[in-house]
C-alpha cells in the first residue's frame, strides 16, 4: 500500500498540472461495475472548466482544490490506486489497467486514476472546511514527513496513557500517532531504532523513543528521496516510473534473508492481520 513517501512522490509529480484548466472529471464505464462509483456522475459537474488550484497531502490522503468551485476532492490510493498521465484519451487509455476516474484537462496530459484492487477513494466534499472535519483527516497525528520532525511532540503523544499497553509494531500503524507511516516504514523504522516490534510501549525508554522518532523521520525522508518503494506495478508514479526505496530495505519483504547487520535470518510475524518483518537479534 502506498504510504506517506509514495503519496508525496505522486503529489510532487502531479504538481505541474496546477494552474491548468480542467475540462471535465468523468467516471469510466468500468467504474460503474462497482457500487462505490455508481451514479456519482452528477457530483463532478462543479469541476467543469475550473482551474486546478493545488493538491495537498494529509498523511496518505490527497486533497484537490480548484479555482471556480468550493468543492474539493478527497483522494486515497488505497492498496493499489495510482495516477497515470495520458497524452491522448482516444489512444493511450488502454495502457491503464483498471481506469476508474479520468480528469480531462484542457491541455494534455490528462490524468487517469487506476485502481486494480478497488480500495482507493475519490470523493467530492462541498468545501475545504468540510473535508477537514472528515474524521479520518481530522484525527491525523503529526506527519511522518514533517521537517523538522516534531520529536518532542512524538514522545509526548506516544507516552499518553491510552497507548502504554499497546504493542509498538501495531501502534505505529495508527494514523492518529504518526500519519503516513504504513507497514513498510514501520518495519524499517523499528529496525533502525533496534526495537522489537512485539514490545509494549510502556517498556520503551525515553532514549528508545527518541531513536524511534528519529528513525521514522530518517527512513521516510530517505524513501521520499527515492520516490517510494515499488515491488510491482501496483505502485508507480504518474509518469510510469517506479520508486527505488525497496532496494535498501533491511527487513520489509526480506523474510528468510540474511540481516544486513548481523547475518541472522529476517523473521516475519503477523500482528493484527498485518505482516511485520524484523531481526530478532538486532531488535531486542
Ligand atoms: Zn540482525
Boltz pocket constraint, residues with backbone or C-beta under 6 A from the ligand:
constraints:
  - pocket:
      binder: B
      contacts: [[A, 259], [A, 260], [A, 261], [A, 262], [A, 263], [A, 264], [A, 279], [A, 280], [A, 281], [A, 282], [A, 283]]
      max_distance: 6.0
